[in-house]
Amino acid sequence: MTVPAPISPPAPAASEITAVESWHADRAQRALLLDLDGVLLDTLPVMQKAWRTVQKAHGITLPFTDYERHLGREFGDIMQRLGVTDIAGVRRTYETESVAAAHLAHEFTGVVEVLHAFVAADWRLGVVTSKHVDRAAPLLAHLGCPFATVRTPAGAGRAKPAPDPILLALVDLGVDPAAAVYVGDMAVDQESAARAGVAYVHAGWGYGQPTSPVPEIVASPKGLLQLLCPAEPFVEGSLV
């Protein structure tokens, strides 16, 4: 009599695999990708100053709160949603003032220390932002952290909420989506990560609120380290 081979249970769907199981799996390489505004740096003072300059230079009466509502999207996308017609001219004004006011940005407490801790734990770091490279570069230089890749709308592919910039960053790093985490603070970040098949963690210290399904939420950069890179348990006789 032929004995039928045991039937293995079907592999769980991606949504059934908990984020923690995925992050703590044994992998040769892991990647931590982060948004810039509201995650690495508090850039609201920079954006507010740049928007005031735009209002004066272009006679735009829209308040900053209207602009703020769409944070996370590429600048041209935001302008279209706000009904601004001279997008190119407004962009030039906004970007010039943003670069000049970059000194108003400041890092969130603990960010730099946490990033260096991830590097020490052999994670590869990358930035995926909707801020154009001319505005992102001076801000990232201020952090002085070892980012292995930076993806902005100036590069290939579509901007967030498309999955392109996250996937291209992972190509740069040589890391699979299943071995990566994206940290953002806006709905477009969460959507981009979902479409890229990458685990998402919401930065509770940022500017926006998560959407459904509710992701992992951390209240501080140090909480991110505790969630994704917990300390190894002490073993008697081991070197510590």
Secondary structure, DSSP 4 states (H G I P E B T S, - for coil): -PPPPPPPPPPPPGGGS-HHHHHTS--S-EEEEE-SBTTTEE-HHHHHHHHHHHHHHHT----HHHHHTTTTS-HHHHHHHHT-S-HHHHHHHHHHHHHHTGGG-EEPTTHHHHHHHHHHTTEEEEEE-SS-HHHHHHHHHHHT---SEEE-TTSSSPPTTSSHHHHHHHHHHT--GGGEEEEESSHHHHHHHHHHT-EEEEETTSSS---SSP-EEESSHHHHHHHHSPPPPP-TT---
